[in-house]
């Protein structure tokens, strides 16, 4: 829903036609996966979080482009996907994450697209605390730790917060 590369500039190398307009060679245009991923003509409920929409047989292979495509595709795609998978698996193995009541995520357009804020409640999974891992960030009374904007860091097999 929130591709990091939210706006991608391109230069036309030759005259071309796009959406009924002629673009001369040298023209700059900006492509935005953020808008592409929310096209109501391609996706019912385009603003609802539904990762399965890109798995459907009818989904066009170029309909989901969080890393761009073609010759200028991000070289970090494989690393980014592997990193995200490992971080999420590590975090969710030890923590339950739930959004604060009334939370509405909205994007902040910076060099990459990030959430303005994402307040969540973290509660430790009681069966998942590894041996020898002190969890100083967790309040011993409520066993929860509230973070205004989540910034999770992997620290030697245990999770630290900043």
VEXDREN-2710 file (C-alpha; in Angstrom, 1 decimal):
% VEXDREN-2710
k/r/px/py/pz
1/UNK/0.0/0.0/0.0
2/UNK/2.9/2.4/0.7
3/UNK/5.7/1.7/-1.7
4/UNK/9.0/3.3/-0.6
5/UNK/9.6/4.8/-4.0
6/UNK/6.4/6.7/-4.3
7/UNK/7.4/9.0/-7.2
8/UNK/9.8/7.9/-9.9
9/UNK/11.0/10.4/-12.5
10/UNK/11.7/9.3/-16.1
11/UNK/12.9/11.0/-19.2
12/UNK/11.4/10.1/-22.6
13/UNK/14.3/9.0/-24.9
14/UNK/12.1/9.4/-28.0
15/UNK/8.8/11.0/-28.8
16/UNK/5.9/8.9/-27.5
17/UNK/2.2/9.1/-26.9
18/UNK/0.8/8.7/-23.4
19/UNK/-2.9/9.0/-22.5
20/UNK/-3.7/10.8/-25.7
21/UNK/-0.9/13.3/-25.4
22/UNK/2.4/13.5/-27.4
23/UNK/5.5/13.7/-25.3
24/UNK/8.6/14.9/-27.1
25/UNK/12.0/13.3/-26.6
26/UNK/13.6/14.8/-23.5
27/UNK/10.3/15.3/-21.6
28/UNK/10.3/14.4/-18.0
29/UNK/7.4/12.6/-16.4
30/UNK/6.8/11.2/-13.0
31/UNK/5.4/7.8/-12.5
32/UNK/3.8/7.0/-9.1
33/UNK/3.3/3.4/-7.9
34/UNK/1.3/4.9/-5.0
35/UNK/-1.4/6.0/-7.4
36/UNK/-1.1/2.8/-9.6
37/UNK/-1.7/0.6/-6.5
38/UNK/-5.0/2.5/-5.8
39/UNK/-6.7/2.5/-9.2
40/UNK/-10.4/1.8/-8.7
41/UNK/-10.7/0.5/-12.3
42/UNK/-8.1/-2.3/-11.4
43/UNK/-9.0/-3.0/-7.8
44/UNK/-12.3/-3.1/-5.9
45/UNK/-11.8/-1.3/-2.6
46/UNK/-8.5/0.3/-3.7
47/UNK/-7.7/1.8/-0.3
48/UNK/-8.3/-1.3/1.7
49/UNK/-5.2/-3.3/2.7
50/UNK/-5.5/-6.5/0.7
51/UNK/-2.1/-8.1/-0.3
52/UNK/-4.0/-10.9/-2.0
53/UNK/-5.1/-8.5/-4.8
54/UNK/-1.8/-8.9/-6.5
55/UNK/-1.9/-12.7/-6.2
56/UNK/-5.1/-13.2/-8.2
57/UNK/-4.7/-14.8/-11.6
58/UNK/-6.2/-11.7/-13.2
59/UNK/-3.6/-9.4/-11.7
60/UNK/-1.3/-7.9/-14.3
61/UNK/2.4/-8.6/-13.6
62/UNK/3.2/-4.9/-13.7
63/UNK/0.3/-3.9/-11.4
64/UNK/2.4/-4.0/-8.2
65/UNK/5.6/-2.1/-8.5
66/UNK/7.0/-1.3/-5.1
67/UNK/10.6/-1.4/-6.5
68/UNK/9.9/-0.1/-10.0
69/UNK/10.5/-2.2/-13.1
70/UNK/12.6/-2.7/-16.1
71/UNK/16.2/-1.6/-16.6
72/UNK/15.9/0.9/-13.8
73/UNK/14.4/-1.4/-11.2
74/UNK/15.7/-1.1/-7.7
75/UNK/18.7/-3.3/-7.2
76/UNK/17.8/-3.7/-3.5
77/UNK/14.5/-5.5/-4.1
78/UNK/15.7/-9.0/-3.2
79/UNK/17.5/-7.7/-0.1
80/UNK/14.5/-5.5/0.9
81/UNK/12.1/-8.4/0.7
82/UNK/14.4/-10.8/2.5
83/UNK/15.1/-8.2/5.3
84/UNK/11.4/-7.4/5.7
85/UNK/10.5/-11.1/6.0
86/UNK/13.2/-11.8/8.6
87/UNK/12.5/-8.7/10.6
88/UNK/8.7/-9.3/10.7
89/UNK/9.2/-13.0/11.5
90/UNK/11.5/-12.2/14.3
91/UNK/9.3/-9.5/15.8
92/UNK/6.0/-11.3/15.5
93/UNK/7.6/-14.5/17.0
94/UNK/8.1/-12.5/20.3
95/UNK/5.5/-9.7/20.2
96/UNK/1.8/-9.2/19.5
97/UNK/1.3/-5.8/17.7
98/UNK/-2.0/-4.1/17.7
99/UNK/-2.8/-0.6/16.5
100/UNK/-3.9/2.0/19.1
101/UNK/-7.7/2.5/19.0
102/UNK/-8.7/5.1/16.4
103/UNK/-5.4/4.9/14.6
104/UNK/-5.5/6.0/11.0
105/UNK/-2.3/5.6/9.1
106/UNK/-1.5/8.4/6.6
107/UNK/1.6/8.6/4.5
108/UNK/4.3/11.3/4.7
109/UNK/6.1/11.9/1.4
110/UNK/9.8/12.2/2.1
111/UNK/12.7/10.7/0.2
112/UNK/10.8/7.5/0.7
113/UNK/7.1/7.1/1.6
114/UNK/6.7/6.5/5.4
115/UNK/3.8/6.6/7.8
116/UNK/3.4/10.0/9.6
117/UNK/2.8/8.1/12.8
118/UNK/1.9/4.5/13.6
119/UNK/1.1/4.2/17.3
120/UNK/0.9/0.5/18.3
121/UNK/0.7/-1.5/21.4
122/UNK/3.3/-4.1/21.9
123/UNK/2.6/-7.0/24.2
124/UNK/5.0/-9.8/24.8
125/UNK/4.1/-13.3/23.7
126/UNK/4.4/-15.2/27.0
127/UNK/5.7/-18.3/25.4
128/UNK/8.2/-16.6/23.2
129/UNK/10.8/-15.0/25.5
130/UNK/14.1/-16.6/24.6
131/UNK/16.5/-17.8/27.4
132/UNK/18.8/-15.0/28.5
133/UNK/17.0/-12.3/26.7
134/UNK/16.2/-9.4/29.0
135/UNK/13.2/-7.4/27.9
136/UNK/13.8/-4.1/29.7
137/UNK/11.5/-2.1/27.4
138/UNK/8.4/-4.0/28.7
139/UNK/6.6/-2.6/31.6
140/UNK/6.5/-5.4/34.2
141/UNK/3.1/-4.4/35.4
142/UNK/1.1/-4.3/32.2
143/UNK/3.5/-6.4/30.1
144/UNK/3.0/-3.8/27.3
145/UNK/5.1/-1.1/25.9
146/UNK/3.5/1.8/24.0
147/UNK/5.6/3.3/21.2
148/UNK/4.5/6.5/19.5
149/UNK/6.2/5.7/16.3
150/UNK/7.5/2.1/16.1
151/UNK/11.2/1.8/15.4
152/UNK/12.2/-1.7/16.0
153/UNK/15.9/-2.7/16.0
154/UNK/17.2/-6.2/16.0
155/UNK/19.9/-6.4/18.8
156/UNK/21.8/-9.7/19.2
157/UNK/18.7/-11.8/18.9
158/UNK/16.7/-9.7/21.4
159/UNK/14.6/-6.7/20.3
160/UNK/15.5/-3.2/21.4
161/UNK/13.4/-0.1/20.9
162/UNK/14.3/3.5/20.2
END
